Amino acid sequence: MNTSGDSVILKTAAADSNDQSAGSVFRHPEVIAALAVALLMIALVPYALSFDVYERIYTDGAHKAPLAEDPQFAARVCLITLGLALPFVSLSCFVASVGRRPDGRRKILMAAIVLYTFVLGWCCYPYWVNGVHRATRDFVVCSGLDPKPLLPAIWFGDWWWTPAALLPLVGFIGMIVLSVATCRTAAKHREIGPWLHVMIAWFFLMFLTAAFTPNYMTWILD
């Protein structure tokens, strides 16, 4: 009898079984790192929402206002830079995770995190940090807040504007695809564990984020 071979097979099967458990999805360093990035970005949302439109934009216009003289310019720069950079950390975690041949749940979770961090950092942060959400709330016409002379368009131009204009559509399609994948995977494993709870929280956050970005498309396409 080849007991050593049988032992290796049994150990491999046991490892695969453990890797398929609901909790094991969160034991991988790539998942932990991506979740940490998402949680950090979510924690900064209240601060991003606290910004108002720079007053000189109302008087001089978005194209002529001296943005560097804004007392909050440094804070706006820091927060928008974080919003643009952090999603690439979650994307690199996703790429590293794919290299390890993750199971379906980990793929879905990582894709959801990447999608959310890009929507949050590339769309919502510039919208909030430039104060557009407050201007919309105060019934200020969005056309007076053209995004192209504001942060971060003044740095990257269409390299930011094009993804920022397309991401809401990508996010909508991604939600449909990931919702179907989540339902199919949950039915396949027949368990309600931490993974499913996180995915439900993700869907809620996507809808909540959309609610806090009224007239975003009107602004970005201005």
Secondary structure by P-SEA (a helix, b strand, c coil): caaaaaaaaaaaaaaaaaaaccccccccaaaaaaaaaaaaaaaacccccccccccccccccccccccccccaaaaaaaaaaaaacaaaaaaaaaaaaaaacccaaaaaaaaaaaaaaaaaacccaaaaaaaaaaaaaaccccccccccccccccccccaaaaaaaaaaaaaaaaaaaaaaaaaaaaaaaccccaaaaaaaaaaaaaaaaaaaccaaaaaaac
